[in-house]
C-alpha cells in the first residue's frame, strides 16, 4: 500500500534493516578482535618460526657441523658451513624479525661474523667460545 510521498515499510523490509544493523555491529567488533589475535600470534610465534622450514635454513645444524669441523681442524668444510649458516640466518631473520627482540638478532649476527673471522685465521679456541655463546643465544631466542 503506497501513500503519496510515503513508502510503506513491510515487515520483511524491517527485518532486512535489522539484519544489516546487526551485521555491521558484529563486524565492528569482529575485525578488531581478529586483528588483535593476529598480532598476538605473530608476536609469540618466534619459537616456531626459528625452526627450519626447509633444507636451506638449518642454522643450528650448520653451527653444529662447524663445531665438529673446527675440532677436526677441517677449515675448508668449516668455511663452507659458515657461508651456509650466514645465508640460513638471513632467511630466519626475515621470519622472526617481528616476534623476537632486535638485540638477539644483532648478537647472533655478530656471533656468526666472529665465527667466520675465526675460521679465516684458524683460531679454534675463539671459534669454540663463539659457538657456545651462539648456542646460549639460540636457546634464549623467542622465549
Contact map, one row per residue, 1 for C-alpha under 8 A:
11100001000000000000000000000000000000000000000000000000000000000000000000000000000000000000000000000000000000000000000000000000000000000000000
11110111000000000000000000000000000000000000000000000000000000000000000000000000000000000000000000000000000000000000000000000000000000000000000
11111111000000000000000000000000000000000000000000000000000000000000000000000000000000000000000000000000000000000000000000000000000000000000000
01111100000000000000000000000000000000000000000000000000000000000000000000000000000000000000000000000000000000000000000000000000000000000000000
00111110000000000000000000000000000000000000000000000000000000000000000000000000000000000000000000000000000000000000000000000000000000000000000
01111111000000000000000000000000000000000000000000000000000000000000000000000000000000000000000000000000000000000000000000000000000000000000000
01101111100000000000000000000000000000000000000000000000000000000000000000000000000000000000000000000000000000000000000000000000000000000000000
11100111110000000000000000000000000000000000000000000000000000000000000000000000000000000000000000000000000000000000000000000000000000000000000
00000011111011000000000000000000000000000000000000000000000000000000000000000000000000000000000000000000000000000000000000000000000000000000000
00000001111111000000000000000000000000000000000000000000000000000000000000000000000000000000000000000000000000000000000000000000000000000000000
00000000111111100000000000000000000000000000000000000000000000000000000000000000000000000000000000000000000000000000000000000000000000000000000
00000000011111110000000000000000000000000000000000000000000000000000000000000000000000000000000000000000000000000000000000000000000000000000000
00000000111111111000000000000000000000000000000000000000000000000000000000000000000000000000000000000000000000000000000000000000000000000000000
00000000111111111100000000000000000000000000000000000000000000000000000000000000000000000000000000000000000000000000000000000000000000000000000
00000000001111111110000000000000000000000000000000000000000000000000000000000000000000000000000000000000000000000000000000000000000000000000000
00000000000111111111000000000000000000000000000000000000000000000000000000000000000000000000000000000000000000000000000000000000000000000000000
00000000000011111111100000000000000000000000000000000000000000000000000000000000000000000000000000000000000000000000000000000000000000000000000
00000000000001111111110000000000000000000000000000000000000000000000000000000000000000000000000000000000000000000000000000000000000000000000000
00000000000000111111111000000000000000000000000000000000000000000000000000000000000000000000000000000000000000000000000000000000000000000000000
00000000000000011111111100000000000000000000000000000000000000000000000000000000000000000000000000000000000000000000000000000000000000000000000
00000000000000001111111110000000000000000000000000000000000000000000000000000000000000000000000000000000000000000000000000000000000000000000000
00000000000000000111111111000000000000000000000000000000000000000000000000000000000000000000000000000000000000000000000000000000000000000000000
00000000000000000011111111100000000000000000000000000000000000000000000000000000000000000000000000000000000000000000000000000000000000000000000
00000000000000000001111111110000000000000000000000000000000000000000000000000000000000000000000000000000000000000000000000000000000000000000000
00000000000000000000111111111000000000000000000000000000000000000000000000000000000000000000000000000000000000000000000000000000000000000000000
00000000000000000000011111111100000000000000000000000000000000000000000000000000000000000000000000000000000000000000000000000000000000000000000
00000000000000000000001111111110000000000000000000000000000000000000000000000000000000000000000000000000000000000000000000000000000000000000000
00000000000000000000000111111111000000000000000000000000000000000000000000000000000000000000000000000000000000000000000000000000000000000000000
00000000000000000000000011111111100000000000000000000000000000000000000000000000000000000000000000000000000000000000000000000000000000000000000
00000000000000000000000001111111110000000000000000000000000000000000000000000000000000000000000000000000000000000000000000000000000000000000000
00000000000000000000000000111111111000000000000000000000000000000000000000000000000000000000000000000000000000000000000000000000000000000000000
00000000000000000000000000011111111100000000000000000000000000000000000000000000000000000000000000000000000000000000000000000000000000000000000
00000000000000000000000000001111111110000000000000000000000000000000000000000000000000000000000000000000000000000000000000000000000000000000000
00000000000000000000000000000111111111000000000000000000000000000000000000000000000000000000000000000000000000000000000000000000000000000000000
00000000000000000000000000000011111111100000000000000000000000000000000000000000000000000000000000000000000000000000000000000000000000000000000
00000000000000000000000000000001111111110000000000000000000000000000000000000000000000000000000000000000000000000000000000000000000000000000000
00000000000000000000000000000000111111111000000000000000000000000000000000000000000000000000000000000000000000000000000000000000000000000000000
00000000000000000000000000000000011111111100000000000000000000000000000000000000000000000000000000000000000000000000000000000000000000000000000
00000000000000000000000000000000001111111110000000000000000000000000000000000000000000000000000000000000000000000000000000000000000000000000000
00000000000000000000000000000000000111111111000000000000000000000000000000000000000000000000000000000000000000000000000000000000000000000000000
00000000000000000000000000000000000011111111100000000000000000000000000000000000000000000000000000000000000000000000000000000000000000000000000
00000000000000000000000000000000000001111111110000000000000000000000000000000000000000000000000001100000000000000000000000000000000000000000000
00000000000000000000000000000000000000111111110000000000000000000000000000000000000000000000000001110000000000000000000000000000000000000000000
00000000000000000000000000000000000000011111111000000000000000000000000000000000000000000000000000100000000000000000000000000000000000000000010
00000000000000000000000000000000000000001111111110000000000000000000000000000000000000000000000100100000000000000000000000000000000000000000010
00000000000000000000000000000000000000000111111111000000000000000000000000000000000000000000000100110000000000000000000000000000000000000000110
00000000000000000000000000000000000000000001111111100000000000000000000000000000000000000000000000000000000000000000000000000000000000000000111
00000000000000000000000000000000000000000000111111100000000000000000000000000000000000000000000000000000000000000000000000000000000000000000000
00000000000000000000000000000000000000000000111111110000000000000000000000000000000000000001001100000000000000000000000000000000000000000000000
00000000000000000000000000000000000000000000011111110000000000000000000000000000000000000001001100000000000000000000000000000000000000000000000
00000000000000000000000000000000000000000000001111111000010000000000000000000000000000000000000000000000000000000000000000000000000000000000000
00000000000000000000000000000000000000000000000011111110111000000000000000000000000000000000000000000000000000000000000000000000000000000000000
00000000000000000000000000000000000000000000000000111110100000000000000000000000000000000000000000000000000000000000000000000000000000000000000
00000000000000000000000000000000000000000000000000011111110000000000000000000000000000000000000000000000000000000000000000000000000000000000000
00000000000000000000000000000000000000000000000000011111110000000000000000000000000000000000000000000000000000000000000000000000000000000000000
00000000000000000000000000000000000000000000000000000111110000000000000000000000000100110000000000000000000000000000000000000000000000000000000
00000000000000000000000000000000000000000000000000011111111000000000000000000000000010111011000000000000000000000000000000000000000000000000000
00000000000000000000000000000000000000000000000000110111111111000000000000000000000010010000000000000000000000000000000000000000000000000000000
00000000000000000000000000000000000000000000000000010000111111100000000000000000000111011000000000000000000000000000000000000000000000000000000
00000000000000000000000000000000000000000000000000000000011111110000000000000000000000000000000000000000000000000000000000000000000000000000000
00000000000000000000000000000000000000000000000000000000011111111000000000000000000000000000000000000000000000000000000000000000000000000000000
00000000000000000000000000000000000000000000000000000000011111111100000000000000110110000000000000000000000000000000000000000000000000000000000
00000000000000000000000000000000000000000000000000000000001111111110000000000000110010000000000000000000000000000000000000000000001000000000000
00000000000000000000000000000000000000000000000000000000000111111111000000000000000000000000000000000000000000000000000000000000000000000000000
00000000000000000000000000000000000000000000000000000000000011111111100000000100100000000000000000000000000000000000000000000000000000000000000
00000000000000000000000000000000000000000000000000000000000001111111110000001100110000000000000000000000000000000000000000000000000000000000000
00000000000000000000000000000000000000000000000000000000000000111111111000000000000000000000000000000000000000000000000000000001001000000000000
00000000000000000000000000000000000000000000000000000000000000011111111100000000000000000000000000000000000000000000000000000000000000000000000
00000000000000000000000000000000000000000000000000000000000000001111111111101100000000000000000000000000000000000000000000000000000000000000000
00000000000000000000000000000000000000000000000000000000000000000111111111100100000000000000000000000000000000000000000000010011000000000000000
00000000000000000000000000000000000000000000000000000000000000000011111111000000000000000000000000000000000000000000000000010000000000000000000
00000000000000000000000000000000000000000000000000000000000000000001111111000000000000000000000000000000000000000000000000000000000000000000000
00000000000000000000000000000000000000000000000000000000000000000000111111100000000000000000000000000000000000000000000000010000000000000000000
00000000000000000000000000000000000000000000000000000000000000000000111111111100000000000000000000000000000000000000000000000000000000000000000
00000000000000000000000000000000000000000000000000000000000000000000110011111110000000000000000000000000000000000000001001000000000000000000000
00000000000000000000000000000000000000000000000000000000000000000000000001111111000000000000000000000000000000000000000000000000000000000000000
00000000000000000000000000000000000000000000000000000000000000000100100001111111100000000000000000000000000000000000000000000000000000000000000
00000000000000000000000000000000000000000000000000000000000000001100110001111111110000000000000000000000000000000000001000000000000000000000000
00000000000000000000000000000000000000000000000000000000000000000000000000111111111000000000000000000000000000000001001100000000000000000000000
00000000000000000000000000000000000000000000000000000000000000000000000000011111111100000000000000000000000000000000000000000000000000000000000
00000000000000000000000000000000000000000000000000000000000001101100000000001111111110000000000000000000000000000000000000000000000000000000000
00000000000000000000000000000000000000000000000000000000000001100100000000000111111111000000000000000000000000010011000000000000000000000000000
00000000000000000000000000000000000000000000000000000000000000000000000000000011111111100000000000000000000000000000000000000000000000000000000
00000000000000000000000000000000000000000000000000000001001001000000000000000001111111110000000000000000000000000000000000000000000000000000000
00000000000000000000000000000000000000000000000000000000111001100000000000000000111111111000000000000000000000010000000000000000000000000000000
00000000000000000000000000000000000000000000000000000000001000000000000000000000011111111100000000000000000000010000000000000000000000000000000
00000000000000000000000000000000000000000000000000000001100000000000000000000000001111111110000000000000000000000000000000000000000000000000000
00000000000000000000000000000000000000000000000000000001111000000000000000000000000111111111000000000000000000000000000000000000000000000000000
00000000000000000000000000000000000000000000000000000000101000000000000000000000000011111111100000000000000010000000000000000000000000000000000
00000000000000000000000000000000000000000000000000000000000000000000000000000000000001111111110000000000000000000000000000000000000000000000000
00000000000000000000000000000000000000000000000000000000100000000000000000000000000000111111111000000000000000000000000000000000000000000000000
00000000000000000000000000000000000000000000000011000000100000000000000000000000000000011111111100000000000000000000000000000000000000000000000
00000000000000000000000000000000000000000000000000000000000000000000000000000000000000001111111110000000100000000000000000000000000000000000000
00000000000000000000000000000000000000000000000000000000000000000000000000000000000000000111111110000000000000000000000000000000000000000000000
00000000000000000000000000000000000000000000000011000000000000000000000000000000000000000011111111000000000000000000000000000000000000000000000
00000000000000000000000000000000000000000000110011000000000000000000000000000000000000000001111111110000000000000000000000000000000000000000000
00000000000000000000000000000000000000000000000000000000000000000000000000000000000000000000111111111100100000000000000000000000000000000000000
00000000000000000000000000000000000000000110000000000000000000000000000000000000000000000000001111111000000000000000000000000000000000000000000
00000000000000000000000000000000000000000111110000000000000000000000000000000000000000000000000111111000000000000000000000000000000000000000010
00000000000000000000000000000000000000000010010000000000000000000000000000000000000000000000000111111101100000000000000000000000000000000000110
00000000000000000000000000000000000000000000000000000000000000000000000000000000000000000000000011111111100000000000000000000000000000000000010
00000000000000000000000000000000000000000000000000000000000000000000000000000000000000000000000010011111110000000000000000000000000000000000000
00000000000000000000000000000000000000000000000000000000000000000000000000000000000000000000000000001111111000000000000000000000000000000000000
00000000000000000000000000000000000000000000000000000000000000000000000000000000000000000000000000011111111100000000000000000000000000001000100
00000000000000000000000000000000000000000000000000000000000000000000000000000000000000000000100010011111111110000000000000000000000000000000000
00000000000000000000000000000000000000000000000000000000000000000000000000000000000000000000000000000111111111000000000000000000000000000000000
00000000000000000000000000000000000000000000000000000000000000000000000000000000000000000000000000000011111111100000000000000000000000001000000
00000000000000000000000000000000000000000000000000000000000000000000000000000000000000000000000000000001111111110000000000000000000001001100000
00000000000000000000000000000000000000000000000000000000000000000000000000000000000000001000000000000000111111111000000000000000000000000000000
00000000000000000000000000000000000000000000000000000000000000000000000000000000000000000000000000000000011111111100000000000000000000000000000
00000000000000000000000000000000000000000000000000000000000000000000000000000000000000000000000000000000001111111110000000000000011011000000000
00000000000000000000000000000000000000000000000000000000000000000000000000000000010011000000000000000000000111111111000000000000010001000000000
00000000000000000000000000000000000000000000000000000000000000000000000000000000000000000000000000000000000011111111100000000000000000000000000
00000000000000000000000000000000000000000000000000000000000000000000000000000000000000000000000000000000000001111111110000000010010000000000000
00000000000000000000000000000000000000000000000000000000000000000000000000000000010000000000000000000000000000111111111000000110011000000000000
00000000000000000000000000000000000000000000000000000000000000000000000000000010010000000000000000000000000000011111111100000000000000000000000
00000000000000000000000000000000000000000000000000000000000000000000000000000000000000000000000000000000000000001111111110000000000000000000000
00000000000000000000000000000000000000000000000000000000000000000000000000000000000000000000000000000000000000000111111111110110000000000000000
00000000000000000000000000000000000000000000000000000000000000000000000000100110000000000000000000000000000000000011111111110010000000000000000
00000000000000000000000000000000000000000000000000000000000000000000000000000010000000000000000000000000000000000001111111000000000000000000000
00000000000000000000000000000000000000000000000000000000000000000000000000000000000000000000000000000000000000000000111111100000000000000000000
00000000000000000000000000000000000000000000000000000000000000000000000000100000000000000000000000000000000000000000011111110000000000000000000
00000000000000000000000000000000000000000000000000000000000000000000000000000000000000000000000000000000000000000000011011111110000000000000000
00000000000000000000000000000000000000000000000000000000000000000000011010000000000000000000000000000000000000000000011001111111000000000000000
00000000000000000000000000000000000000000000000000000000000000000000000000000000000000000000000000000000000000000000000000111111100000000000000
00000000000000000000000000000000000000000000000000000000000000000000000000000000000000000000000000000000000000000010010000111111110000000000000
00000000000000000000000000000000000000000000000000000000000000000000010000000000000000000000000000000000000000000110011000111111111000000000000
00000000000000000000000000000000000000000000000000000000000000000010010000000000000000000000000000000000000000000000000000011111111100000000000
00000000000000000000000000000000000000000000000000000000000000000000000000000000000000000000000000000000000000000000000000001111111110000000000
00000000000000000000000000000000000000000000000000000000000000000000000000000000000000000000000000000000000000110110000000000111111111000000000
00000000000000000000000000000000000000000000000000000000000000100010000000000000000000000000000000000000000000100010000000000011111111100000000
00000000000000000000000000000000000000000000000000000000000000000000000000000000000000000000000000000000000000000000000000000001111111110000000
00000000000000000000000000000000000000000000000000000000000000000000000000000000000000000000000000000000000000100000000000000000111111111000000
00000000000000000000000000000000000000000000000000000000000000000000000000000000000000000000000000000000000100110000000000000000011111111100000
00000000000000000000000000000000000000000000000000000000000000000000000000000000000000000000000000000000000000000000000000000000001111111110000
00000000000000000000000000000000000000000000000000000000000000000000000000000000000000000000000000000000000000000000000000000000000111111111000
00000000000000000000000000000000000000000000000000000000000000000000000000000000000000000000000000000001001100000000000000000000000011111111100
00000000000000000000000000000000000000000000000000000000000000000000000000000000000000000000000000000000000100000000000000000000000001111111100
00000000000000000000000000000000000000000000000000000000000000000000000000000000000000000000000000000000000000000000000000000000000000111111101
00000000000000000000000000000000000000000000000000000000000000000000000000000000000000000000000000000000000000000000000000000000000000011111111
00000000000000000000000000000000000000000000011000000000000000000000000000000000000000000000000000010001000000000000000000000000000000001111111
00000000000000000000000000000000000000000001111000000000000000000000000000000000000000000000000000111000000000000000000000000000000000000001111
00000000000000000000000000000000000000000000001000000000000000000000000000000000000000000000000000000000000000000000000000000000000000000011111
